[in-house]
């Protein structure tokens, strides 16, 4: 299981869209193709299987190409005379315009002729699953994007994803199945929580994959790694867990002792599946799909915690399933090192918090640093604050609560991420937190809290000891939870380095204004004696999610998608999409004109009522609300976290910011 820095699991975004799933290296997914259009192309025939091509015209002979290569097809050899078309390798061709009086595609695909209005074809009609293509009427289609290591036409089949990498190791154990069948494994990834603390919570958005090569150790120390950098073993097939921790992995290699990796950031566990049966479903038991409790079972991010007397974050780490033996002083070999602020310790010799925050070298040795509330607003030393700025800018993850806002509020650039309020006057004993579901991470938090039974109402959960330390968050930050009583932020996060381009941001800071664990953990109290027994409360579960989210490799930044208006898209009627997942209405036509009467997305009467609806695929969309060009709305699907609709800058297509 892979979790950012716990080898491991990680939870951030919602719309679970099988995250950046690494396409099989040499994966024999082509064995599962049962498409006569693709088969014809693979056999050296017409990739478009177009009976309308003129005698003697051929769409190109894929079999003549060098193995694994993609040879671009010209307009002439495909028999095309007009319009935009694809060369089968992911590139766009311009096959010209028709002479006056003739229409492209009137009688034959991408050929000029006199006749009735052309009816455009879509990617499915053409048998294309990637790259640009023509609709036969002069329009261009976008038929999809291939995942690495595949490329469009990479196996010599025009318009189909593939790669020339050799099929080795477990790839050789992938087998073809009959129609509608595949070799599948299923399971539920959960935390390592022991029975004394209740049922283990599911792990959301963990990457689950079968490696096709050895899995490498994580490098020690903080580093600026983006998603995928810490993933090793050449994933053959992969997927991500849903909010309830479930996953389904298909086209799995068949046989005995099949390895499986579960990872969230640098949480990771590698297990062995005794037997995988061909063309059936193998359900994995919880013993194989829970997160590691100790280093003998897998990887856990290296964490440092400077204990505070008003918030026992270390207790939540224990309840999440980390063995007590992993809590050690910095001189020990555990994965959670404890320093004393003014809270619990690990006995004589536990070093003071200043040995952590006062040393850049000490901070650089940790994947995550936790600074819980000290019970009063203790002023911080500027050089130590700067050490934390530098640590997070290098890729470190920082979690703080309540009075630990003193690490953030007066040191640039942290101070620019929110409007801080040091007062706690009038703070109630309890309140209700409202999860902000206007963005992917908030949607994930709400869905997960619902899955673990922590919600008291829609997007709401109870909070004890809330504090008013924030008036607002900056546009570059993301509010996760607000107070139902006054709307003030209770929990927010921001990526680091602050102000840098998203591609350069790989660290993260989370701040919560409420005490996660209500307890008085004075200096001299030895962990875990002061930890409250029993299952986690709702706000402790919120911390569990945020800690895993913090560990995850994907910074939760606002999506990089600019909405498009009707005018931007040249649409004058009917419903459409803004390219970022939201619907827009481009107006109605005046009867007898209808939307698409002569031209898609335009009002017209000369051919009223015969508009040919366009599908999501034919328009190159795979997400969000859109229109069919004939006045009807169509839904093109949801994206899987961390992708968002238009997030990669391509309207109507899932992508990462």
N, C-alpha and C positions, 0 to 999 in steps of 0.2 A: 504494500500500500504506500502511496506516495503523498506525503503532506509536506509542503514547503520544507521546513527544516526539521521536521520530525519525519523520519522515513516511515511513512506516515500518512496523514490525511489532512485535507484542508477544505474549509468551507467558504467560499465567497460568492458570488453572484447567484442569481436564481435562474432564470430562464435556462435551465440546464440543457445545453445544446451540445452534447458531447464535446467537451472542450478540446480545442487545439489537439485533436486527436491525431496522433502520429500514424499516418498511413503505413501499412505494412511494408517493411523493407524487403522487397522481393516477394511480398505477399501474393499468394496465388489466388487472389480474389477473382481473377478472370475465369477461374474454373466454375464460378457460380453464375456467370453471365448466361442468360437464356433469352437472348434478344435476337431475332432473325436479322434485324438491321445491322447490329454489330457483328453477328456471325458472318453475314455476307461480306462485310468489309474485311474481316479477318481472313476470309477465304480468298481474298483478292478480287472480290466483286465490287459492285457499286455500293459505296457506303451509304448513299441516300436511298437506294433501292427505288429509283424513280423511273417508272415505266414511260414517263413522258420525255425522257432524253431522246434526242434524235438518233437514228440508226448510225452505228459506228462510234458514237460518243461513249467514252468510258470514264468512270469516276476515279480512276487511278488504281494501280495494282499494289496493294499493301504487301503482298507476298514477294514483290520484287525488291523490296527495300532490304538493307542490311538488318540483321536481327537486332531488335531493340531500338532502331533508329526511326525517326519520323521524317519522311520526305514531304516537303510542302507540295500540294497539288495546285496547279495553275487553273485559271478560269477555263482555258481552252480544253485541257485534258479532262475537266469535269463536265464539259459541255455547257458551260454557263456563258451567257451573252450580256447579262445586265445585273445591276444591283450589288449589294454587299453580300459577301459570302466568306466562308472560312476556308483556310488552306488545309485544315485537318490537324494542324500542329499548334493551334492556339493563336494564329495570326489572322488578320482581317485582309480580305481582298476586295478591290473595287473593280467589278467586272463591266462597268460602263453604264451608259444610259441608252434607252430605246429611242429610235427616231420618232418624230411627231406622228401621232395617230396610232402608235403601238404602245402596249402596256407590258411592263416586265411581269412575267408569270401569268399572263392572261390565259394561256393554254398549256404551257409547260413550265416546269420549275426553272426560274432564273433565265428564262428565254423570252425574247420579244415576240409579240404577236398582237393582232387586233382581236378584240373580244370583250367579254363582260369583265367587270372589276375582278381583280386578282384576289383570291382567298389565301392569306398567308399561312404558311406552315410553321409549326413550332419545333422545338428541339427534340421532343419525343417522336414526332413524325420523321425526323431526319436520323434518329438513332444516335444523336450527339449527346454527350454528357459533360462536355467541357469546351471551353474556348468560344470564340465568336463564330457565327454562322449566318447565312442569309435566310430570310423567311420566304424567298422565292418571288417576292413582290417588290423587291428593292429595299426592304427594311433589313435591319441588322438584329440578330439575336445574341444573347449572352447565355451560353449553355452550362455555365458552371466553372468552378475553379478546382484544380486538383490539389490534393494534400501531398506534402513532401513524404517520400521521395518521388512520387509520381509526377508526371508532367503530361500535358495534353498531347496525345499521339506518341507518348514515350515508348510504347511497345509496337509501334508501327500501325496501329489501328486509328485512322483519322477520327477526331472528335471523341476519343475515349481515353480515360486516364490510364497510365501504365508507367512502368520503368524498366530499364534494362539491367537492373541489379540482379545478380544471380540468385536463384532460390536455393538457400543453404540451410543447414541445421533444422530447426523446427518448422521452417517454411515447407520443407519436404513432407511434413506430416499433416499438412492441411489437405483435406480431401473434398472432392465434389460430392454434393448430395442431390437428391431429386428436387423437383420443383417445390418451392415453398419450405424446404428443409435446410438446416445448417447445423453444424456442431456448435453447441452453445453451453456456456457455464453461467450460472446465476448465483447471487449471494447478497448479503447485506453487510456493509462495513460499519463497525461500531467501535466506540471507545473501549479502553481496557478496564473500565470501571468495575470494582469488586462488588459483590452482593451487599456488603455492609452499607454501601452508599447508593443503593437502588439499581435499577436496570441501566445498562450502558446505553448512552445516547448514540444515535446514528451519526455517521460522518458524511457530511455533504461535500460534493465536488471533489472527492478523492479520485486520483487517476488510477485506474486499474488496467494492467496490461500484461501480456505474455511477452517476455524478452526473447530475442533471438540471438543474444550474445551475453557474455558475463556482465553482471551489474557492478559498476565501479563504486568504490567508497566515495563519500562526500569529502571535498577538501575542507580542511580545518579553518576556522576563522571566518569573519565577516567578509562578504564579497558582493559585488554588484551584479547579481545574476538575474536574468529575465527568464520567463517561463520556458522550459525546454532545456535550459543549460544544465540543470541538475538531474535531468532524466537520462539515464544510461541504459545500455543493454539492447539498443536497436529494437524498440517496440514493434512487435509483429502485428498484433491486434490490440486495440485499446478502447476504453470508454471511460465515462465519469459517473460517479454515483449521484443519485437524485437526492432531494431534500430528506427523504426517509432512509437514506443510506443504501438503497438497492441498486444493483447494476445487472446488466445482461451483456455478456461478451460473446460475439458470434465469430464464426469461421476459425474456431480455436483448433490448434494442432491436436491430433488424435494420438492416444497411446498412454504409456505409464510415466509417472514422475514428471508431469508438465509443470514448469515453474510459473508462478504468478507474483506480480509485484503490486503492492498497494502503497500509494505515495500521496502525501500532501505536503508540499514544500519539502522540508527535510525530516519529516516524519516518514518512515518507510519500513515496510515489512516485506520480506521475500519468503513465500511459502511454496510448498510442493503439493500439487494435486495428484493423489495416487493413480487415478485412472480417469481418462476422458474418453467417452464412448462416441464413436463416429455417428454423425447425423442425429444425435439425440441431445437431451438437456441434462447436464450434470449440476445438481444443486449443492453448493458448498456449505458445510456446517459453520456455525459461528466461530468455532475454534480456529478456523483457517482464515477468517475474515475480520478479526478484531485487530485493533492497533497494538503495537508493541508496548509492553509494560516496562521493559528493561532492555539493556544493550544486548543481552543474550538473544532476545527475540527480534531485534531490529534496530533501526536508527531513531533517535529522539533528538530534536534540536538542542544544542547546548545553550542553556539559559542561565542568567544571573538574576537574583532577586535581592534587592536591598529592603529588608522587612520594615514595615511601618506598624505602629501600635493601633491604628484605627482600621486596618483593612488587611485581612489574611489571605492574600492572593495565593500563597503557597498551599493553602488548604484546598483550593479548587484544583490545582495541579495534581494533588494527591487523589482527589475524588475522580478526576478524569482518568485515573488508572496508572499513573507513574508510580512505580514501586518506591517504597521508603528508602531503599538502599541507593537509589539514584539521587537523593538529596544529600549533598555533602558540602563540607567547607571547600573553598577554592583549591586547597591542596589535595583534595580527594579526586577520585576518578568518576564521580557521578555526573549526570547530565544536567542537574539543577544545582548551581552553586549558590549558597546563602551568605549574604553579608548583612550586618545589622545596621538599620537606620535607628529606629527606637522601638522595634518590635521583637518578635521571637528570634531565637538563635538556635544553633546546633551544639550548644555546650561551650565550655571554655575554649578560647582560641578563635572563635568565630570573628573574622575581621570586620572592621567598621565599613560603612557604605562608602566612605571617602576613598578607600583603597580601590573601589570600583570606578566611581565617577571621576575621581581625581587622576586617573591614569588612562590615557588613550590606548596604550598597549593592552591593558586589562580589558577594556571594552571591546577591542578588536578581536578578542578571542571568543566572543559570544555571538550566537545567531539572534538571540532575543534578550532584552533587558526589561525587567519589571520593577517599577518604582511606585509602590502603593502609598496610600495616605498616611502621613505621620501624625495626624491628630491636631496639627496646628500649622499655620503658614510659615514654615521655616525658610528664611531667606537663603538663596543659593549663591555659591561663589561663581562669578562670571566665567572663570577659566573652566570650571567643571561643566557649566551649561554649554560652553563652546565645544567641549569634548563630546557631549551628546549630539550637538548639531553635526559635528564631523563624523561621528559614528553612524548616524542615520543616513547621512549623505553618501556614505560608503556602502550602503545597503543594509545597515542594521535595522532592527525592528524594536520599537520602544512602546511600552504600555504603562500608562500612568493613571492615577485616580485621585479625585477630590483635591486635597491640599497640595498634591504634587503638581498642580498647575504652576507652582512656583518654579518649576523647571522650564516652563514654556512662555509665561506671560510677558517677560521683559527682556528676552534675548532674541535678536533678529537672526534668521527670518521666522522662527517659530511664532513670534509675537504677531506676525501678520496673518496668521491662519485663522484667527478668531477674535472676537471682541470679548475680552475677559472681564469678569466682575469678581473681585476678591471677597465680596460680602456673602455671608450665609444667613443674614438677618431674615427672619420670617420663614425659614425653610420648614416645611411640614414634616411630620414623622414618617408619613408615607405619601405616595402619589401613584399615578398610573403613567407608565411610559408609553408613548406612541411611536411605533417604528415608522420611519420615513420610507415609503415604498415607491418613491418617485424615481429610483435608480436601482440598478441590478443588485448591488450589495444589500440594500434594504429589503428588497423583495426576497432575497435569499434568507436573510435573518428572520423575517416574518414567517416564511414557509417552514423553516427549520424549527423555530420556536413552536409553531403549531404542531409539527410532527412529534415533538417531544412533550407535548401537553403543557407548555409553559404559558400559553396565552390565556388572558382572562376575557378577551373579546377580540373582535377583528383588529389585528395589528397592535394589540395592547397587552401589556403585562405589568403586574404589580411591582413596585419598587419601594424598598425601605430605605430610610435615611437619604433622601434626595438632597442635593445641594445646588444653590444658584451661583455657579461660577462662570457661566457663559451667557452672554446676551445674544450673540449671533455667530455664525461661522462664515468665513470668507468664501467667495466663489470657487477658489482652488481647493477648498476642503469639502468634506462630505458629512452632513449630519446623518447619524444613524437613528438616534432616539431623541424625542423631545418630551417635555412635561405637559401632560394634558391640562394642567391647571393654568399655565401661563404661556405655553408655546415655546418656552426657552429650551435651547439645546441641552440635553443631558449626556450625550455621547457623540463624539465626532472623530474623524480620522483624516489624515492628510498624507500625501506621498512626499518623498524626499529624493533629491534635494528640492527644497521649496522653490518654486518659480522656474524650475528647469523644464525642458521639453519632456512630454510623457515618455518618449523613447529612452530618455536618460534617467528616469526616476525608477529606483529599484528598492528604496528603503520606505519605511512607513512608521507613522506615529498614531497611537490611539489614546484618547483621553476620555475618561468617564467621570462625571461629577458626583456620582453616588458611591457609597461604600458597597463593594461587592459582597463582602462578608462582614456582618455585624459582630464585632468582637473587640475586646480590649486585650491586645497582645503586647504587654509591656516588656521592656528589655529584661532579660533574665528568664522569661518563659521559654521553655525548650520545645521546639517543634517535634512532633505534632500534638503535644498535650493540649494546646488551647483550641484546636480545631473542633468545630461543632460536628457532632456525629449525625448520621442519617443522610438521606438523599439531598441533592442540591436544590436550592430555591430557584425561582424563576430568574432572579437577577444573577445568580451564580451560573445558571445555564447560559444567560446572555454573555457572561464573561468567557465561558467555554467556547462559544461560537466565535467571539471576537479574538480570542487567543489563537484559534485555529486559522481564522481569517488573516490574522497578523502574520502567522507563519507561512501562509501560502505565497506562492511565487508571483501572484498577479496583483499589482497595485490597483486599488479601486478608485479610479479617476473618472471624471465626467466623460461621457462618450464624445468622440471626435466626429460628430456628424452634423452637417449644416442642412437644416430642413429646406426643401425646394417647394416653391409655390406652384400654383397651376400655370402661371405665366412662364415661369422658368422652364417648365416642361412642355410648353406649347399645347396645353390641354384647355379646352374651352367648355367642357361639359362633363357631367357625371362625377362619380366618386373616383378618387385616386389616392395615392399615398405620397407622403412627403419624403420618402427615401430613408427615413429614420425610424420607421415603425408606426407612425401615426397616420390616421386617415385625414383626408381633406376633401371638401366638396367644391367642385369646379363649376357648379351651376346647372340649370335646366335649360332645355331647348324650347323654343316657341313652336307649338304644333302648326303645321303637320311635320315640321322637322323633328328628327329624333337624333339622339346622341349616337354617333357612328353610322348615321344614315348613308353617308358616302365615304367617310374617312374615320378611322378609329379616333376617339376622343374629340371629335368635331361634330357640330350640328350640321345636318344635311337632309335633303328631301328626295334627291333624284333616285336614290336606291333605298328609300326609307324601309326599315324593317328587315333588311338583309345583312345587317352588320355581323361580321364573324367575330365572336368574342375571343379575346386573347387570354391565355393562361398565364399564371405566374412564371412558369418555365419559359414560355415563349418570350416573355419580357425580361428574362434574366434575373427575376426576383426570387428570393427564397425566404423572405421574412416581411412582417408588417402588413398593414392594410393597404390595399391598392384597388385599382379599377380594371375592368376588362375591356375598356374602350368603347363599350356599347351601352354605357349607363348603369352598369351593375358593379357592386362592390365584391371584391374577392379578398380572402385572407391567405397570405402566402407563408404563414407559419411563424414560429418563435425561434429565437436563437438560444444556444446553450451557453451558459456562463463559461468563460468570461466574455464571450462575444456579445455584441449588441447589434441591432439592426442599423446598418450604415456606419457602425463603429470604426470600420477600417477605411472610411472615406468613400466607399462605393454605395450609392443609394440602393436601398432595397436588398442588400446582400449582407449576411452576417459577417462580422469582422471584429478584430480587436482594436481598441483605441490606440 
